Amino acid sequence: MSTRHTATVRRVLRPDGLPPAPGWSHGVQAGGWVFGGSMMATDYATGLLPGARPPEDAPWFTEPLDLESAAVLDATGAVLAEAGGDLRRDLLRVWQWIAATYPGPAEYAASRSHWPALPSGTPYARNLARRVGDPLRASTGIGVRQLPVPGALLALDFIAVPGTGGRKSGVTLPPDLPAPRAGYAPAVRHGDWVFLSGFGATDFAGDWMSTRHMGEPSMIAPEARVNPYIWLGSEIEAQTRYTLDVLARIAESAGTSLDRCVKADVTLTHPADFPGMDRVWREFFGDEPPARTVVTGSQLVIKGLRVEVALVLLAGDATTGKRTVHADEVPDPPGHAPQAVHAGDFLFTSTVLPASRAGAVPAAVRDSVGTPYFADPARAQTALLAEYVAALCQAAGSALGEVCKVQAFLSDLRHLPGMLASWRDAFPTEPPALSSVGLGGGAPLPLPGACVQWDVIAHAPVRGW
């Protein structure tokens, strides 16, 4: 297939009025896209901005998330403006990380599905409507245990295309498909690219206002449930199959198909659900599956969900090509996924874990409970991740310095300083945009001994393939 080359260079965005982040960039522009790192209501020195919380002497007259989300969206707008963009028209893909209260270890171990304590998202939705307005953006909202600023309720990162305006379009869903209840689009197309919002096994109704007894009350669609009164059936397989069926139909409505998928974000509430998810994944994605990041130890914002999937695809009539990228020195990601996929001017990695070729975290870099003070596992593991990403970039004809955006998932944010120490070694100048969150539960990351994993997008302009 032919491909299209965008003659642009990568550049770091430094908006006036935003305090510099400690080691990463607020945004990076490359290939016509803008990649935003973790937007938070902070000055990176003293904690939350004073205006992001109600005043102590009048705490009940404003809502904390209303104030905080306004500051987060203002910061997002400043990054986009620096790139020549507009918050009200140019967002294509948004990730929202929401502080959630997790169950205790025993409860987490006993059940794969939890309904976390989350702040009401309504104040944030109001600010989106007021400051953004345009609902044509793909969206994911994930509950996490820790955000980098203590007391913060929300962090946001994004992909945007400045000047996209009327050049992006939504889709008309078949009437029998469930539609989101919040102000975002199930699918957005811009040029050769199609972004599908995070979706799970819900019909946005479930047992609400129903007298039917279908097991534990939830918002899971009836077709995605299994009979709770018999020991046969797999909840994770039923939910994954329903989710991918719906995403396949949304993709078709957008003029594409799952075989054109470039990148998938998969969120599981528990790593024990990985085998069932991956088993169904192989039914939908054949010999050339997309790059896939799998995040475990997170919480989902619809009661009963165990898996959520968001996709990036090429349109059915796209002239942009895609290819699998492999580097021999990089361990393969778990399950049915390549190491990375190169599409157009970008390289999308699968989950980058600090593993050896044998698939386990090497003893020399493992997070040890017995000797926690003799080494810095996050620093050592991050050096390994950077080495793997550099090899993948080289295999795609690019370089580590062309990385645009990293999402870092940590078992605990006490490891963030160690990660940032190695991060600064890997990216001494013009660093990528970064989003960091701390996950939770009994097994926050899928490999024992791992304290950090990455998801990476790099600028990799096409050179003749």
Secondary structure, DSSP 4 states (H G I P E B T S, - for coil): ----------EEE--TTSPPPSSSBSEEEETTEEEEEEE-SB-SSSSB-GGGS--TTSTTSS-HHHHHHHHHHHHHHHHHHHTT--TTT-EEEEEEEEE-BPPPHHHHHH-S----B---SHHHHHHHHHHT----SEEEEEEESB-SSTT--EEEEEEE-TT-GGGEE-----TTS---SSSS-SEEEETTEEEEEEEESB-S-TTTT-----SS--SB-GGG---TTSS---HHHHHHHHHHHHHHHHHHHTT--GGGEEEEEEEES-GGGHHHHHHHHHHHS-SSPPEEEEE-S-EESSTT--EEEEEEEE-TT----EEEE--TTSPPPSSS--SEEEETTEEEE--B-S--TTSS--GGG---SSSTTS--HHHHHHHHHHHHHHHHHHHTT--GGGEEEEEEEES-GGGHHHHHHHHHHH-SSSPPEEEEEE--SS-SSSSTT--EEEEEEEE------
